[in-house]
Amino acid sequence: MHRLQNASRAYDWGSSSDIPHFLGASPDGRPFAEVWMGTHELSPSEVEVEGVSTPLGEVAGQLPFMMKILAAGRPLSLQVHPNAQLARIGFEAENERGVPLDAAHRTYKDPRHKPEMAYALTTFDTLVGFRPTAEILRVLDAIDTGLTQRLAEELRSKPGFDGIVRIVEQLLTEPPAAAEVAEIVEQCHRLVDQHVDVKRAYVTLIEVAEHFPGDPGLVITLLLNRVTLQPGEAAFLGAGIIHAHLHGMCIEVMTSSDNVLRAGLTSKHVDPDGLVTCLERGMSRLARITPEVVGTETEVFAPDVDEFALAVTQVAASDANGTPLYGGGRRIVLCTGGHVELVTATGGRTALVRGDSVYVDAGDGAVRVVGTGEVAVAFTPDEETPGRLIDLV
C-alpha cells in the first residue's frame, strides 16, 4: 500500500471551504474545486518510494480510472463528454494543429472517452439530460416572451431529441441578446412568486442567473432535468449526455480522462459546435445506480462500463475483525469519514482519517478495514461485478 499525495485544482466555480474542511485543512480563500487521485498525465498522484516522491504511474502503471473529490460552490459549465471515437479523433486533430496540451483553448486533453459517476457526499444538485418534449413545452409555454414562444413553436414542428438539439444549436450559434435572456429571467421570477414552477425549471434558472446574468446557457437550463442526490446516492453520466452540476460535494469516478466540451455558463474555453456533435443519445436521461449490497457493510455501485466501479464500506469498532476491502487488483481507497485502518494479511497497517487516500496494489493480497468510519474504493470490475441502472424518467 502507498499513501497518496494528490493535486488539487482551484477553479472559479469551486467552494472555498468544502474541500479544505473535508481534508482537515484551513481554508485560504481560494475556490478549491477538485482533488485528483490517479495517474492522469495532467495531475498524477504521487507516492513515496524509499523516501523519494514518485508519480503513482511508476508504481501502479497507467490506471484506467480516476477518482476525484468535487466541490461546487456555484454552477459548473454546460458540458458534454465525448465518446471514445470522438475523443481519439479530436485529440489527434489538435495534436496535428500543434495546440499545446496545457493551452486554455485546447478541448481534448487525451484520447480517451469520459463516462463518469457521481457519489454524493453532501446534498448534490445537478442538471442532466433533456426533459421530455411535452415537459419542455409546458416549461416554455408559461414564460410569456417572444424568444420562449419561438422556441416552443420550433419544438412543436420538430419534437423529440432532434428538435431539442436543433434548439440548443440555435441558442449557441446564434445567441439571443442579453436583454432577451433578462426578460426570461424576469418572467421566471414572476412565476415563482406566484408559486408556479414545472419540476424546478424556473427556480433553477433564477439560481443560475445570479452567477451568469445574460448568458444564453440560462435558456438551455430550462430544457434539462434537475436532480438532487442525497448523501450516499450515486448517478451515472455516460458520454454524450449534457449536464451541469449546480451545488454540493461528491466523489467522481471516471475513466482516466479530462475531455470536456463546454458551451456556456463558464469563463473557460467554449466549443458549441463540438458540444452539439457529442450529443449522441436519444432523450438522454440521468440514471441513478441502485447499489448491490455485499454482506452487511458494503454497497457496490457498478455502472455499465469496463473501466471503473465504486464500493463504499462502513465499519464499526464493535467488529474487531473489521471487514474485507472490496474489489481486487489495483484500487484507490479514500476515507470519507471516521478513523479506520487498512490491514494486510502480513500485518501491515495504514491508518486513515477523512480525506486520506491510499493506493492498494494486487500484490498487497487480502486487505481488511477496521475501526469506525467509511471508505470509498475505486476499482476496475470484473465481469461478475453486480450492479444495475434504473432510469429516473
N, C-alpha and C positions, 0 to 999 in steps of 0.2 A: 504494500500500500504506500501511496505517496500523497502527502498533503499538498493541496493546490494553492498556488498564488495566481489570482485571476485579475484580468484587466477590467477596469470599469470605464464607462463612457458617459460623458455629460452632454446631453442634447437639450435643446430648449424646451422640449415637452416633458422632461423628467421631473421628478419630485426632489425637492431639496432635503427631505427628511426621511422618506420611507426606506431607501436602501441603506443609508448610514445607520439608522436605528436597527434595521434587520441584521446588519453586520456588527453591531455593538460599537459603532464609531460615532464621533460627534459631527453633526452637520457643519459644513463650512460655507453654506450659502449657494454652492453650485447645484444645478439641477441634475442630479445623478439619475440616469435613465436605464442603464443596463449593466450587468456584470456577466461577462462571457466565461464559460467553462468548456474547454475543448481544445482542439488542435487547428482551428481555422487559421489560415495564413495571416489574416489581418490582426488578430489579437489572441495568439495561443496562450494557454495557461502554462505556468512553469512549475517545476518540481525541483526539489533539492536532491542531488545525487552526489554522494561523497563530499558534501559540503559546498557543492557548486550548483548554482541555479541553472537549470536546463529546460529547454522547451519540452512540454509534455510529449510532443510527437516523437522525440528521440527515445522516449521510454515506451510509449504505447503504440507508435505508428500512427498513421492517419485514421482518426476516429470517423465513422460515417455519420455520427450525430453530434449535436452541440446542445448544451444546456445554458439557459440564461435566467437571471433574475431581472424582471422588467418592472419598472415603476413609472406609471403615467400620472403626472401631476396635472396634465391638460391633454386634450385630444392629440393623437398622432395623425399623420397624413393619411389621406385616402390612398390606398395602395393595393397592389396585387403582386403575388409571387409567380414567377414563370414555371412552366413545366420543364422537364428535362431537355426536350428538343430545343425549345426557345432559349433556354439558358446556355446551352452549348453553342448555338448559332450566334447569340448576342455577345457572348464572351469572346469568341474567335473574331467577330467583326470589329469589336472595339480594340482588340489587340492589333489587328491589321491596320487600323487607323492610327495606332500609336498613342491611344489615350492612356495616360498613366493610371496605374491601379488605384492610387490614392487621390485621383482627381475628383473635385467636387461634382463635376458634371458626368462622371462615369456611372453607368447604370449596372452593368454586370461585373461583379467583383470576383466571380469564379464560374466554372462551367457546370454547376450543379443546380438541380431543382430545389425548391424550398417549401415542401409541406411542413406544417408546424402544429403543435398542440399547446394550448394554454391551460395551466392548472392554477386555479385561483388561490392566492394566499390571503387576500382580503376580498371584500365585495368588489367585483371586477365587471365594469360595463364596457361593452364593445358594440360596434356596428358591423354586421357580417351578412353578406349576400343580399340579393334583391328581394323585396317583398313581392307577393303575387300581384299580377296585373290589376285585379279588382281592388285590392287593398291600396295600391298606389293611386288609382283613380279616386278612391274615397279620400285619400290624403290631399290630392291636388284640387279636387272639386270644391272643397271647403275654403280654399285660400283664394280670395277674390282679387287676383291680379291678372294683368294681361299675359305675363310670362307663364304662370302656372296653368292658365286656361289653354294657352297654345300647346304646352307640353301634354296636357290631358287629351286634347284633340288629336295630336300626333300618335299618342299611345293607343287611342281607340281605333285609329286607322291601321295600326300595326301592333296588335297586342303580343304579349309573350316576351321571351328573352331577347329576340332580335330587335323588337321595338324598344325595349328598355335600353339596350346597348346603343341604339341609334340616338336616344335622348342624351345618354351620357356623353357620347362622342360630340354631339352638337354643343352641349354645355361646356366642354373642354376646348374644342377647337374654335368655337365662336362664342366666347364667354359673354354673358349678359353684363350690362353696365352695373356698377356698384349701386346705383340708385334703384335699379330693378330688384336686386338682391335685398336691399334695405327695405323695400316695400313688402317683400315676402316675410321678412323678419317681423315687421310691424304687424302684419296680419296674423302671424303665429302668436304674438303676444296677445292680440285681441281674442283669439280663440281660446287660449289657455286661461285668460282672465274670465272667460265665460264657461270655464270648466269643460271645454271641448278639446278632445285630442283623439287621434287614431293610433293606438298602440305606441304611444310616446313619441310620435313623429315630430310634433310641434315643440314639445318641451326640449327634445334633443337638439333641434335646430337652434333654439334660443340659447341653450347652454354652449353650443359650439360657436355661435355668433359672437359671444363675449370675447373669444380669443382670435377669431378670424372675420372681423366685420367686412362685408362686401365681397368675400371670396365666393366664386361660383360653386366651389365644392359644397357650400351650405345647401344649395338646391339638391345636390346629389344625395345628401344625408336623408332627404325625405323619401328616397327610393329604397332605403336599406333597413333591414331588420335590426332592432335594438334588442340585445340580450344581456341579462345580468347573471353572472356566475357567482354563487356563494362560495366561501372558503371550502376547499375540498372538492369542488366540482371542476370538470375539465371539458374542453371542447376542441375539436379538430378542425383545422383550416387547410383544406387541400389547395394545391396550386390552381390558379385561375379564379379564385374567389375574392371579390373585392371586400375590403374591410377597413376599419379604422377604430383602433382601441381608444376608449374615451377616458377612463379613470380607474385607478386601482393598481394593485401589485400582484404579479403572478410569476410562476415558473413557466418558461417556454422551453419546450424540447422540439428540436427540428433537425433536418439534415444539416450537415456542416456547410452552410451557405449563407451569404449575405446579399442575395439578389432581391432588390426591391424596386418596383416601378411605381412612382408616385404621380399623382395628378391633382393636387390641391390640398389645402389645409396644412401647408408646410412652408418653411423657409429654405428647404433643401431643393436640389435639382428635381424638376418635374419632367415626365415623359408621357404626355397624354396619349400619343399615338401608340407607344409601347404598351401602356396600360390597356387600352382598348383591344389590342391584338391578343393580350394574355387572357382576356375574359373568354374562356373556352367552354365553360359549362353551361347547362341549361339554366333553369331557375335555381341558381345557387342557394344552398341552404346550410346554415350552421348545423353541425351535428354534435350534440352532446355525447360524450362517451360514457356508457354505463360500465363501471369497473367490474372486473371479475374478482370476487373476494377469495383470497387464498388463506386457509387457516382462519384464525380469528383476528389477525393483526395486519394483514396486507391487502391493499387494493391495487389491482393492476389495470392501468389504462393503456390499451393497445389498439391504436388506430390501424387502418388497413394500409400500412406501409412497411417496407422491409427494413428501414434503417433505424427506427427508434421505437421505444415504448417507455412508459414510466411506471414504477412501482412505488407506492407510498406505504411505509410501515410504521406503526405506532407500537411502542414498548413501554412497559411499566416496571418499576423496581420490584414489584411483588413477584415477578417471574425472574428468579435469579439466573436462570439459564438463557434468558433472552429469547430471540427468535432468529431464524436463518435470514441472512441478507438475500433478497430476492434477485433472480437473474443469474446469468453465468457469463463467462468471458470478461470482456473489458467493460467496466462500469464507472460512472461518475456518481458519487454519493454526496448529497447536500443535506446537512442537518437543518430542518425547518423549525425546530423548537426543542427546548429542554436540554438535558445533558445526557449524552449517550457515549458508548464506546463500541468500536468495531474490534472484534476479537477473532484472530485466526486460529486454525486448528493447532498451530505450533506454539500458540501462546502470545503472539504479537498483539499489542493493544494500541489503538489510536483513539484518543478522546476528542469528542466533537461537541460544540455548542452551536446555537443558532447562527447560521451564516457560514460555518466552516464547511469545507468541501474536500473530498479525497478521491483520488483515482485508485480503483481496485482492479488488479490485473487477474487474468485467468490463472496465472501461476500462484496466486495467493491462496488458492484452494477454498475450502469451506470457510465462510465468514459468518459470525453471529453478531447481532445488535443487542446490547444490554444497556440498562439504565432506565431513565424515564424521559421520553421525548419522541420525536418523529424524524424520519429520514425519507428523502425522495431519491430514488435510484433511476438514473437514465441508463438504458442498455439497448443492445440490438437483440430483438426477439428471434426465437427460432420458429419453426412452422407450427409448433404446438402451443405457442403463447395464446391464451384466451383473450377475448375482448370483442365487443360489438358496438355498433353505432346505432343511435336512434335519432331520426330527423325530428327537429323541433316543429317544422312547419311543412 
